Amino acid sequence: MRPYKTFLVFLVLMVLLFGPSYFMSEPLRIAPGISVSWPELSQELSLWPETPTGSDTIHDADTDIPGADSHDTDNHDIDSHDTDSTDAVNTDADRPVKKRPGGFLYDFSDDAKLSGGLDDIVRGGTGQCRIMYYGDSQLEGDRITDQLRRELRKTAGGRGPGLLSPVPLVPYTRTTYIKNSPGWEKYDYLSYRKGRIDHRSLGPLMKVSRFSGVQDGAEGEKTAWLSVEPSRFADSLSAVYNKLRLFYGRLDDTLIINVSTGAGVLSRDTLVPVSAESEYSVTLGAADYLKLEFTGRSSPDIYGLSLESDSGVIVDNIPGRGSAGLEFTMVPRDNLARLYGMLQPDMIILHYGLNVVLNISSDYRYYEDGLYSQVKRLQDICPDAVIMMVGLTDMAHRDGNEIISYKNIPLIRDAQKRAAERAGILFWDAWEAMGGENSILEWSRRKPALAASDYTHLTYAGGAELAGLMVHDLFRPGTGSQQAGNVHSGDTLKAKVAAQSDKAPGITAMQIITYDHGKPLLFTGTSFWILLFFGLMIYSLVFKKPLIRNTYLFLFSLFFYYKSGGVFFFLLIISTLVDYTVGLLIHSARRKSVKRLFVFFSLLVNLGMLSYFKYTGFFHRHSE
């Protein structure tokens, strides 16, 4: 088949595969439970894919994400929750609060820490600033927080993904990929109620992890391991970190811990028995891979591990599937206080509400009271931290032949605002920022889609958009006390979304020709098909001219390898030059022994590079 015919066949194939996505925004339902989804070619034309998974809705192995039709509201009680006597709800605010435009409920002028705006807490060069971002399943996969972390580090620096659970809800996120040996378990307060754990000292992640381990031959001793590596979508500042901090407690016997990075074993230490919350830390240099190996007779309660830097911004992603944000008073105060004392958060963000929507009511005073008690607990434990509540995002359901927003969302949002006002903390209205009622439908129609097909969860692009709005409203460098409290109106932001959907995404020549470590060209991404499309089109025009054709294919191959692997494309150049030169030498050599010597040299160079770059990692990482 001639090249131009191959190109036409490829063009028809792309139209058949991707064309329906422009006319069918929803999957084609063939039968109950059976549907066909169409791939979209309308992602940002920046020559890299935007989502790390085939679906924007992330699922756990044993639990479904609550969607538009079902929520895990019964898992986290919102009508009644455990509180200590010190957390009794106070119907009056403890201090007067000046209400600011846009729903912000904080008097910046009276707070020296925020007198220049919220950007003061993330200014660079003054040490570490930790932002602990709590939320429901809207945060899973590092949505929202990944972009927030990127934006703040543009001016304030910082490295690493922050606080992680050894057994996360989803092992592969926008930032990290966590692997475990067999036998790891996580426990939350529901595990306590079911008798699977005998305490509620769960730490700031609201869960602890333990390992049962594998018998290693020593009497009574078992081994277990976990590893952390950056996902292929992690930006360079999140992929690399300088410090490991491991938080643990309730260790009954000595435990040997080996810490390895890509360069090999870094340290081997023994943790002694403890009952109280403790921290183990190791300076890593500049690592992008970590493996922890534990050997002992019993597992401690592991509250989490943090991969971070000593300075700059650390943003912790802490999702709670099915959570309404009422767990802080379920964990003993002293347990939280000691661990927050080690972490020293500068800001705590609470982003909940989706799991309350299906509890249809005309009065959400009970939820307001519950949130207020959570904030008071945090203020008691972390008096120096700035606390902000983020209102729930829009959420829609099918009503007859229409898909519309839930009518009770403004009531839940108002309950959240009142709780923030009573406690004297910041409130950011995410629902209004999205555009208000039915905005989730508008976001789902964007190209690329900003909301998933369940009309509840944001996509990674949508999470980035919401984080961008938050940064614009709250963390703008150089904002004064009056400006820091302002938020754009919903109508303004809705118009912004509509305007952006009508204009083509901007792309510069430098974005096309340069390699980005955080966004490489991948075979599975839309950008690969775009590149192949133009590659075949140009090839079909020059294939009759051998010199131009061969030169074009050579340069096109180099460009493809450069966009995929960066400077490693020099290996291809070295291999090409060596093989071409060796071919000429073999052709001109008279003796067979000399020809064989050149062949051996070519094999040595090619297989040597392959062995070094592909297989030495097995020795560094102790083959899992």
C-alpha positions as CSV (number, residue, x, y, z in Angstrom):
1,M,0.0,0.0,0.0
2,R,1.4,3.4,-1.0
3,P,2.1,5.9,1.9
4,Y,-0.7,8.3,0.9
5,K,-3.2,5.4,1.0
6,T,-1.9,4.4,4.5
7,F,-2.4,8.0,5.6
8,L,-6.0,8.1,4.3
9,V,-6.8,4.8,6.1
10,F,-5.3,6.2,9.3
11,L,-7.4,9.4,8.8
12,V,-10.6,7.4,8.4
13,L,-9.7,5.4,11.5
14,M,-9.2,8.5,13.6
15,V,-12.5,10.0,12.4
16,L,-14.4,6.7,13.3
17,L,-12.7,6.5,16.7
18,F,-12.7,10.1,17.8
19,G,-15.4,11.7,15.8
20,P,-18.4,10.5,17.8
21,S,-17.0,12.2,20.9
22,Y,-17.9,15.6,19.4
23,F,-21.6,14.6,19.0
24,M,-22.1,12.3,22.0
25,S,-21.0,13.8,25.3
26,E,-22.3,10.7,27.2
27,P,-21.7,7.0,26.6
28,L,-24.0,5.2,24.2
29,R,-26.1,2.9,26.4
30,I,-26.8,-0.4,24.6
31,A,-28.5,-2.2,27.4
32,P,-28.8,-1.9,31.2
33,G,-25.2,-1.8,32.6
34,I,-23.7,-1.9,29.1
35,S,-22.5,1.2,27.4
36,V,-19.9,2.3,24.8
37,S,-17.6,5.4,25.5
38,W,-15.8,7.2,22.8
39,P,-12.2,8.4,23.1
40,E,-11.7,12.2,22.9
41,L,-9.2,13.9,20.7
42,S,-10.0,17.3,22.1
43,Q,-7.6,17.4,25.0
44,E,-5.2,20.3,25.4
45,L,-3.0,20.3,22.3
46,S,0.2,20.5,24.3
47,L,1.6,17.2,23.1
48,W,1.1,15.4,26.4
49,P,-1.7,13.4,28.0
50,E,-3.6,15.0,30.9
51,T,-5.0,12.1,33.0
52,P,-3.0,9.2,34.5
53,T,-5.8,6.6,34.2
54,G,-8.3,5.7,31.6
55,S,-11.1,7.0,33.8
56,D,-11.5,10.2,35.7
57,T,-13.3,8.4,38.5
58,I,-10.9,6.6,40.7
59,H,-12.0,3.3,42.3
60,D,-10.7,1.4,45.3
61,A,-10.4,-2.3,45.2
62,D,-13.2,-2.9,47.6
63,T,-15.3,0.3,47.7
64,D,-17.0,2.4,45.0
65,I,-16.6,6.1,44.9
66,P,-19.9,7.7,45.9
67,G,-21.4,9.1,42.7
68,A,-24.5,11.0,41.7
69,D,-26.7,8.1,42.5
70,S,-25.1,6.7,45.7
71,H,-23.1,8.1,48.5
72,D,-21.4,6.5,51.4
73,T,-23.1,8.8,53.8
74,D,-23.9,6.0,56.3
75,N,-20.2,5.2,56.8
76,H,-19.5,8.5,58.4
77,D,-22.3,9.5,60.8
78,I,-23.3,13.1,60.3
79,D,-26.4,13.1,62.5
80,S,-24.5,12.0,65.6
81,H,-20.7,11.8,66.1
82,D,-18.5,11.1,69.0
83,T,-17.2,14.3,70.8
84,D,-15.4,14.9,73.9
85,S,-16.9,17.2,76.5
86,T,-14.5,19.9,75.5
87,D,-15.9,19.9,72.0
88,A,-19.5,20.7,72.9
89,V,-21.1,22.8,70.3
90,N,-21.3,26.5,71.2
91,T,-24.1,28.4,69.5
92,D,-22.3,31.7,69.8
93,A,-19.0,32.6,68.1
94,D,-16.1,32.8,70.5
95,R,-14.9,36.0,69.1
96,P,-16.4,38.7,66.8
97,V,-15.8,38.3,63.2
98,K,-16.0,40.8,60.3
99,K,-17.7,39.3,57.3
100,R,-15.9,40.0,54.1
101,P,-17.2,40.0,50.5
102,G,-17.6,36.7,48.7
103,G,-18.2,34.7,51.9
104,F,-14.8,35.1,53.4
105,L,-15.1,35.2,57.2
106,Y,-11.8,36.3,58.5
107,D,-10.5,39.7,59.7
108,F,-7.0,39.9,58.0
109,S,-6.2,43.3,59.6
110,D,-6.1,41.8,63.1
111,D,-3.9,38.9,62.2
112,A,-0.2,39.7,61.9
113,K,0.4,36.4,60.1
114,L,-2.0,37.3,57.3
115,S,-1.8,41.1,57.3
116,G,-0.3,41.1,53.8
117,G,-2.7,38.4,52.4
118,L,-2.6,34.6,52.4
119,D,0.4,34.7,50.1
120,D,2.5,35.6,53.2
121,I,2.3,32.0,54.5
122,V,3.8,30.6,51.3
123,R,6.6,33.2,50.7
124,G,9.9,31.6,49.8
125,G,13.1,31.6,51.8
126,T,11.6,31.5,55.3
127,G,11.5,27.8,55.9
128,Q,8.9,25.2,55.4
129,C,5.2,25.9,55.0
130,R,2.9,22.9,55.4
131,I,-0.7,23.0,54.0
132,M,-2.8,20.0,55.0
133,Y,-5.7,19.6,52.6
134,Y,-8.5,17.4,53.8
135,G,-11.5,16.4,51.8
136,D,-13.8,13.7,50.5
137,S,-13.5,11.6,47.3
138,Q,-13.2,14.8,45.3
139,L,-9.5,14.8,46.3
140,E,-8.8,11.2,45.4
141,G,-5.9,10.7,43.0
142,D,-4.3,14.0,44.1
143,R,-6.9,16.0,42.2
144,I,-7.0,19.7,43.1
145,T,-3.9,19.4,45.5
146,D,-1.5,18.4,42.7
147,Q,-2.2,21.7,40.8
148,L,-2.3,23.7,44.1
149,R,1.1,22.3,44.9
150,R,2.5,23.2,41.5
151,E,1.1,26.7,41.6
152,L,2.4,27.6,45.0
153,R,5.9,26.2,44.4
154,K,6.4,28.5,41.4
155,T,7.2,31.2,43.8
156,A,7.8,29.5,47.2
157,G,9.7,26.3,46.1
158,G,9.4,23.0,48.0
159,R,9.8,19.3,47.1
160,G,8.0,16.0,47.5
161,P,4.4,14.8,47.6
162,G,4.0,15.4,51.4
163,L,2.1,13.1,53.8
164,L,1.2,9.7,52.5
165,S,-0.5,6.6,53.9
166,P,1.4,3.3,53.5
167,V,-1.9,1.8,52.3
168,P,-3.7,4.5,50.3
169,L,-7.2,4.4,48.9
170,V,-5.7,4.4,45.4
171,P,-2.0,3.3,45.0
172,Y,-1.5,5.2,41.8
173,T,-2.2,8.9,41.8
174,R,-1.3,12.0,39.8
175,T,1.9,12.3,41.9
176,T,2.9,8.9,43.4
177,Y,2.8,5.2,42.9
178,I,2.9,3.1,46.2
179,K,3.6,-0.6,46.2
180,N,3.3,-2.9,49.2
181,S,4.4,-6.4,50.1
182,P,1.5,-8.8,51.0
183,G,-0.2,-8.5,54.4
184,W,-0.7,-4.7,54.8
185,E,-3.9,-3.5,56.3
186,K,-5.4,-0.1,57.1
187,Y,-7.7,0.7,59.9
188,D,-10.1,3.6,60.5
189,Y,-12.7,4.4,63.1
190,L,-15.1,2.0,61.4
191,S,-12.5,-0.7,62.0
192,Y,-12.7,0.2,65.7
193,R,-16.5,-0.2,65.8
194,K,-16.2,-3.5,64.1
195,G,-13.6,-4.7,66.6
196,R,-10.7,-5.0,64.1
197,I,-8.6,-2.5,66.1
198,D,-8.8,-1.8,69.9
199,H,-8.3,2.0,69.8
200,R,-9.1,5.2,68.0
201,S,-5.7,6.8,68.0
202,L,-5.6,7.1,64.2
203,G,-3.5,10.3,63.7
204,P,-4.0,13.1,61.2
205,L,-4.7,10.8,58.3
206,M,-7.7,9.4,60.3
207,K,-6.3,5.9,59.7
208,V,-3.3,3.7,60.7
209,S,-1.6,1.0,58.8
210,R,0.0,-2.3,60.0
211,F,1.7,-5.2,58.3
212,S,1.5,-8.9,59.1
213,G,4.7,-9.6,57.1
214,V,6.2,-12.7,55.6
215,Q,8.3,-15.2,57.7
216,D,11.9,-14.7,56.8
217,G,13.5,-17.6,58.6
218,A,14.4,-16.0,61.9
219,E,12.4,-17.2,64.9
220,G,9.2,-15.1,65.1
221,E,10.5,-12.4,62.8
222,K,8.7,-11.3,59.7
223,T,9.6,-8.9,56.9
224,A,7.5,-6.4,55.0
225,W,8.2,-3.6,52.6
226,L,6.6,-0.6,50.8
227,S,8.0,1.5,48.0
228,V,7.2,5.0,46.7
229,E,8.0,6.2,43.3
230,P,6.7,9.1,41.2
231,S,3.9,8.5,38.8
232,R,4.7,9.3,35.2
233,F,2.6,12.5,35.5
234,A,4.5,13.9,38.6
235,D,6.2,17.2,38.1
236,S,9.9,17.5,38.9
237,L,9.4,19.2,42.3
238,S,7.0,16.5,43.5
239,A,9.0,13.6,42.0
240,V,12.1,14.5,44.0
241,Y,12.4,15.0,47.8
242,N,15.1,15.4,50.4
243,K,13.7,14.0,53.6
244,L,11.7,11.0,54.9
245,R,9.7,11.3,58.1
246,L,7.9,8.2,59.4
247,F,5.3,8.6,62.1
248,Y,4.4,5.6,64.2
249,G,3.4,4.4,67.7
250,R,2.4,1.4,69.8
251,L,5.5,-0.6,68.9
252,D,5.8,-3.6,71.3
253,D,9.2,-5.0,70.2
254,T,12.3,-3.8,68.4
255,L,11.9,-3.2,64.7
256,I,14.7,-3.1,62.1
257,I,14.1,-0.6,59.3
258,N,16.1,-0.4,56.1
259,V,15.8,2.8,54.0
260,S,16.8,2.5,50.3
261,T,16.8,4.9,47.4
262,G,17.6,4.5,43.8
263,A,21.3,4.6,44.8
264,G,21.0,1.6,47.1
265,V,20.6,1.1,50.9
266,L,20.9,4.5,52.6
267,S,20.4,3.5,56.3
268,R,19.7,0.6,58.6
269,D,18.3,1.4,62.0
270,T,16.5,-0.2,64.9
271,L,13.3,1.3,66.3
272,V,12.9,0.6,70.1
273,P,9.5,-0.2,71.7
274,V,7.4,2.8,72.3
275,S,3.8,3.5,73.3
276,A,3.5,7.2,72.5
277,E,3.5,8.8,69.0
278,S,7.1,9.0,67.6
279,E,8.9,10.1,64.6
280,Y,11.8,8.6,62.6
281,S,13.5,10.8,60.0
282,V,16.2,10.3,57.4
283,T,17.9,12.8,55.1
284,L,17.8,11.4,51.6
285,G,19.8,13.9,49.5
286,A,17.8,14.1,46.3
287,A,15.7,10.9,45.9
288,D,13.0,10.1,43.5
289,Y,12.5,6.5,44.7
290,L,12.1,5.1,48.2
291,K,11.8,1.6,49.7
292,L,11.3,0.9,53.4
293,E,11.9,-2.7,54.6
294,F,10.7,-3.7,58.1
295,T,11.9,-6.7,60.0
296,G,10.5,-7.6,63.4
297,R,8.1,-9.7,65.5
298,S,5.3,-7.2,65.4
299,S,4.1,-4.1,63.5
300,P,3.7,-0.7,65.0
301,D,0.8,1.6,64.2
302,I,2.1,3.6,61.2
303,Y,0.3,6.9,61.1
304,G,1.9,7.9,57.8
305,L,5.1,8.9,56.1
306,S,6.0,12.3,54.6
307,L,8.4,12.8,51.7
308,E,9.3,16.5,51.7
309,S,12.0,19.2,51.8
310,D,13.1,21.4,54.7
311,S,11.9,24.6,53.0
312,G,9.2,25.7,50.6
313,V,5.6,24.6,50.4
314,I,4.4,21.1,51.4
315,V,0.8,20.3,50.3
316,D,-0.6,17.1,51.9
317,N,-3.4,15.3,50.0
318,I,-5.7,13.7,52.5
319,P,-8.9,12.3,51.0
320,G,-11.6,10.4,53.0
321,R,-13.9,8.4,50.8
322,G,-17.5,8.8,52.1
323,S,-16.5,11.4,54.6
324,A,-18.5,14.4,55.6
325,G,-15.6,15.9,57.6
326,L,-16.7,14.9,61.1
327,E,-13.8,12.5,62.1
328,F,-11.5,14.9,64.0
329,T,-13.5,14.6,67.2
330,M,-13.6,10.9,66.8
331,V,-9.8,10.7,67.3
332,P,-8.5,11.3,70.8
333,R,-7.2,14.8,71.3
334,D,-3.8,13.9,72.7
335,N,-3.1,11.6,69.7
336,L,-3.8,14.3,67.2
337,A,-2.1,17.0,69.3
338,R,1.2,15.1,69.5
339,L,1.3,14.3,65.7
340,Y,0.2,17.8,64.6
341,G,2.9,19.1,67.0
342,M,5.4,17.1,64.9
343,L,4.0,18.2,61.5
344,Q,3.5,21.9,62.5
345,P,0.8,22.7,59.8
346,D,0.7,26.4,58.8
347,M,-2.7,25.9,57.1
348,I,-5.5,23.3,57.3
349,I,-8.1,23.2,54.5
350,L,-11.4,21.3,55.0
351,H,-13.2,20.4,51.7
352,Y,-16.3,18.3,52.3
353,G,-20.0,18.2,51.6
354,L,-20.6,15.8,48.6
355,N,-21.6,13.0,51.0
356,V,-24.3,15.1,52.7
357,V,-26.2,15.9,49.5
358,L,-28.3,12.7,49.4
359,N,-29.4,13.4,53.0
360,I,-32.2,15.6,51.6
361,S,-33.4,18.1,54.2
362,S,-34.6,21.7,54.6
363,D,-32.4,22.3,57.6
364,Y,-28.7,21.4,57.9
365,R,-28.2,22.9,61.3
366,Y,-26.9,19.5,62.5
367,Y,-24.2,19.6,59.8
368,E,-23.3,23.1,60.7
369,D,-22.9,22.1,64.4
370,G,-20.9,19.1,63.5
371,L,-18.4,21.1,61.3
372,Y,-18.2,23.8,64.0
373,S,-17.1,21.2,66.6
374,Q,-14.4,19.9,64.2
375,V,-13.0,23.3,63.6
376,K,-12.9,24.1,67.3
377,R,-11.0,20.9,67.9
378,L,-8.4,21.9,65.3
379,Q,-8.2,25.4,66.6
380,D,-7.6,24.0,70.1
381,I,-4.8,21.7,68.8
382,C,-3.3,24.0,66.2
383,P,-3.8,27.6,67.4
384,D,-1.2,29.0,65.1
385,A,-2.5,27.4,61.9
386,V,-4.8,29.2,59.4
387,I,-7.9,27.1,58.9
388,M,-10.1,27.4,55.8
389,M,-13.3,25.6,54.8
390,V,-14.0,25.0,51.2
391,G,-17.6,24.7,50.2
392,L,-18.9,21.7,48.3
393,T,-18.7,21.7,44.6
394,D,-21.8,21.4,42.3
395,M,-23.4,18.0,41.9
396,A,-26.2,16.9,39.5
397,H,-28.7,14.1,39.1
398,R,-31.3,13.0,36.5
399,D,-34.8,14.3,37.1
400,G,-37.1,12.8,34.5
401,N,-35.5,13.7,31.1
402,E,-33.3,16.4,32.6
403,I,-30.0,16.4,34.5
404,I,-30.0,19.2,37.1
405,S,-28.1,20.3,40.2
406,Y,-29.4,19.1,43.5
407,K,-31.6,21.8,45.0
408,N,-30.2,21.4,48.5
409,I,-26.6,22.3,47.6
410,P,-27.1,26.0,48.5
411,L,-28.5,24.9,51.9
412,I,-25.5,22.7,52.6
413,R,-23.1,25.5,51.4
414,D,-24.8,28.0,53.7
415,A,-24.4,25.6,56.7
416,Q,-20.7,25.3,55.9
417,K,-20.4,29.1,55.7
418,R,-22.2,29.6,59.0
419,A,-19.9,27.0,60.7
420,A,-16.9,28.9,59.3
421,E,-18.4,32.2,60.5
422,R,-19.0,31.0,64.0
423,A,-15.5,29.6,64.3
424,G,-13.9,32.7,62.8
425,I,-12.1,30.9,59.9
426,L,-11.8,31.5,56.2
427,F,-14.5,30.2,53.8
428,W,-14.0,29.8,50.1
429,D,-17.2,29.2,48.1
430,A,-16.2,26.5,45.5
431,W,-19.8,26.1,44.3
432,E,-20.0,29.8,43.5
433,A,-16.6,29.8,42.0
434,M,-17.6,27.0,39.6
435,G,-20.6,29.1,38.4
436,G,-23.3,28.0,40.8
437,E,-26.4,26.0,39.9
438,N,-25.9,23.5,37.0
439,S,-22.2,24.5,36.7
440,I,-21.2,20.9,36.9
441,L,-23.0,20.4,33.6
442,E,-21.1,23.2,32.0
443,W,-17.8,21.8,33.3
444,S,-18.6,18.4,31.9
445,R,-19.1,19.8,28.4
446,R,-15.8,21.5,28.3
447,K,-13.1,20.2,26.0
448,P,-11.3,18.6,27.8
449,A,-14.1,17.8,30.2
450,L,-13.7,19.4,33.6
451,A,-16.2,17.1,35.3
452,A,-16.6,13.3,35.1
453,S,-19.7,11.6,33.7
454,D,-21.1,11.0,37.2
455,Y,-21.7,14.8,37.4
456,T,-20.2,14.7,40.9
457,H,-16.4,14.4,40.6
458,L,-14.0,16.7,38.8
459,T,-11.6,15.3,36.3
460,Y,-7.9,16.0,36.7
461,A,-8.3,19.0,34.3
462,G,-11.3,20.2,36.5
463,G,-9.3,19.8,39.7
464,A,-6.5,21.9,38.2
465,E,-9.1,24.5,37.1
466,L,-10.6,24.7,40.6
467,A,-7.1,24.9,42.2
468,G,-6.3,27.7,39.8
469,L,-9.3,29.6,40.8
470,M,-8.4,29.1,44.5
471,V,-4.9,30.3,44.0
472,H,-6.1,33.3,42.1
473,D,-8.5,34.3,44.8
474,L,-6.4,33.4,47.9
475,F,-2.7,33.1,47.2
476,R,-2.0,36.0,44.8
477,P,1.5,37.4,45.5
478,G,1.5,41.0,46.7
479,T,-2.2,41.2,47.6
480,G,-3.1,43.4,50.5
481,S,-5.5,42.8,53.4
482,Q,-8.6,44.1,51.5
483,Q,-7.8,42.2,48.3
484,A,-7.0,39.0,50.0
485,G,-10.6,38.7,51.2
486,N,-12.2,39.2,47.9
487,V,-13.5,36.5,45.6
488,H,-14.8,36.8,42.1
489,S,-18.6,36.5,41.8
490,G,-20.0,33.3,40.4
491,D,-21.3,35.1,37.3
492,T,-17.8,36.4,36.5
493,L,-16.3,33.0,36.8
494,K,-19.1,31.4,34.8
495,A,-18.4,33.8,32.1
496,K,-14.7,33.0,32.3
497,V,-15.5,29.3,31.9
498,A,-17.7,30.0,28.9
499,A,-15.2,32.2,27.3
500,Q,-12.4,29.7,27.7
501,S,-14.6,26.9,26.2
502,D,-15.0,29.0,23.1
503,K,-11.4,29.7,22.4
504,A,-8.7,27.2,21.3
505,P,-6.1,26.3,23.8
506,G,-2.9,28.3,23.5
507,I,0.3,26.5,22.5
508,T,3.7,27.9,21.9
509,A,6.5,26.7,19.7
510,M,8.7,26.1,22.7
511,Q,6.0,23.8,24.2
512,I,6.0,21.7,21.1
513,I,9.8,21.3,20.6
514,T,11.0,21.1,24.2
515,Y,10.8,18.1,26.6
516,D,9.0,18.2,29.9
517,H,10.0,15.7,32.5
518,G,6.6,15.8,34.1
519,K,4.6,15.4,30.8
520,P,6.5,13.1,28.4
521,L,5.1,11.9,25.1
522,L,3.4,8.5,25.7
523,F,2.1,5.9,23.3
524,T,-1.2,5.8,25.2
525,G,-1.8,9.6,25.0
526,T,-3.7,11.7,22.5
527,S,-0.6,13.6,21.6
528,F,1.1,10.5,20.2
529,W,-1.8,10.1,17.7
530,I,-1.6,13.7,16.7
531,L,2.2,13.4,16.1
532,L,1.7,10.2,14.1
533,F,-1.0,11.8,12.1
534,F,1.2,14.7,10.9
535,G,4.2,12.3,10.6
536,L,2.3,10.1,8.1
537,M,0.9,13.1,6.3
538,I,4.3,14.6,5.6
539,Y,5.8,11.2,4.8
540,S,3.1,10.6,2.1
541,L,4.3,13.8,0.4
542,V,8.0,13.1,0.4
543,F,8.3,9.3,0.0
544,K,9.2,9.4,-3.7
545,K,12.4,11.4,-2.9
546,P,14.8,9.1,-1.1
547,L,17.2,11.7,0.3
548,I,14.4,13.9,1.7
549,R,12.4,10.9,2.9
550,N,15.4,9.4,4.8
551,T,16.4,12.7,6.3
552,Y,12.8,13.4,7.3
553,L,12.4,9.9,8.9
554,F,15.7,10.3,10.8
555,L,14.9,13.7,12.2
556,F,11.3,12.7,13.0
557,S,12.5,9.7,14.9
558,L,15.0,11.8,16.9
559,F,12.2,14.3,17.7
560,F,9.9,11.5,18.9
561,Y,12.5,10.0,21.1
562,Y,13.4,13.4,22.5
563,K,9.8,14.2,23.4
564,S,9.5,10.8,25.1
565,G,12.8,10.6,27.0
566,G,14.5,14.0,27.0
567,V,18.3,13.9,26.9
568,F,18.3,10.1,26.6
569,F,17.7,10.6,22.9
570,F,21.5,11.1,22.8
571,L,21.8,7.4,23.4
572,L,20.0,6.8,20.1
573,I,22.5,9.2,18.3
574,I,25.5,7.4,19.9
575,S,24.1,4.0,18.9
576,T,23.4,5.3,15.3
577,L,26.9,6.8,14.9
578,V,28.6,3.7,16.4
579,D,26.7,1.3,14.2
580,Y,27.1,3.3,11.0
581,T,30.9,3.7,11.6
582,V,31.3,0.0,12.5
583,G,29.4,-0.9,9.3
584,L,31.8,1.0,7.2
585,L,34.8,-0.5,9.0
586,I,33.4,-4.0,8.6
587,H,32.9,-3.4,4.9
588,S,36.5,-2.2,4.4
589,A,38.2,-4.8,6.6
590,R,40.1,-7.6,4.8
591,R,40.5,-10.2,7.6
592,K,37.5,-12.1,9.1
593,S,38.9,-11.8,12.6
594,V,39.0,-8.0,12.3
595,K,35.4,-8.0,11.0
596,R,34.3,-10.1,14.1
597,L,36.2,-7.7,16.4
598,F,34.1,-4.8,15.0
599,V,30.9,-6.8,15.4
600,F,31.8,-7.5,19.0
601,F,32.5,-3.8,19.6
602,S,29.1,-2.9,18.2
603,L,27.3,-5.5,20.4
604,L,29.3,-4.3,23.4
605,V,28.2,-0.7,23.0
606,N,24.6,-1.4,22.2
607,L,24.0,-4.2,24.8
608,G,26.1,-2.3,27.3
609,M,23.9,0.7,27.2
610,L,20.8,-1.4,27.2
611,S,22.0,-3.4,30.3
612,Y,23.1,-0.3,32.2
613,F,20.0,1.8,31.7
614,K,17.4,-0.9,31.8
615,Y,18.6,-3.5,34.3
616,T,20.9,-1.8,36.9
617,G,17.8,-0.5,38.6
618,F,17.1,-4.1,39.7
619,F,20.3,-4.1,41.7
620,H,19.7,-0.6,43.2
621,R,16.1,-1.4,44.2
622,H,16.6,-4.9,45.5
623,S,14.4,-6.6,43.0
624,E,10.8,-6.8,44.3
